[in-house]
Amino acid sequence: MADKEKVKGKLNEAVGSVKQGIGSATGDERLQAEGQAQEAKGKGQGLVGDVKDKAREAKETAKGAVGAVKDAAHDEERSRRP
């Protein structure tokens, strides 16, 4: 599942790129600079989204590992009962 930050980031990257292109075509340096800033913001949002995705994956992996340890302990306990 893509994080909302990643989606916002891709949108900002695209809009920023368009602004840069229009600014370049029209000679509007201010619009070019706005586009560069917006594209950079989008890339940053994408990185935040990547970190959130990795954290979510790590959480799920840890949950699975804890569950496996609990199951193993429970099985061991049952095997020791007469």
Residue pairs with C-beta under 8 A, 6 or more apart in sequence:
1 53
2 49
2 53
3 48
3 49
3 50
3 52
3 53
4 49
5 45
5 46
5 48
5 49
5 52
6 45
6 46
6 49
6 50
6 53
7 49
8 42
8 45
9 41
9 42
9 43
9 44
9 45
9 46
9 47
9 48
9 49
10 42
10 46
11 42
12 38
12 39
12 41
12 42
12 45
13 38
13 39
13 42
13 43
13 46
14 42
15 35
15 38
15 42
16 34
16 35
16 36
16 37
16 38
16 39
16 40
16 41
16 42
17 35
17 39
18 35
19 31
19 32
19 34
19 35
19 38
20 31
20 32
20 35
20 36
20 39
21 35
22 28
22 31
22 35
23 29
23 30
23 31
23 32
23 33
23 34
23 35
24 32
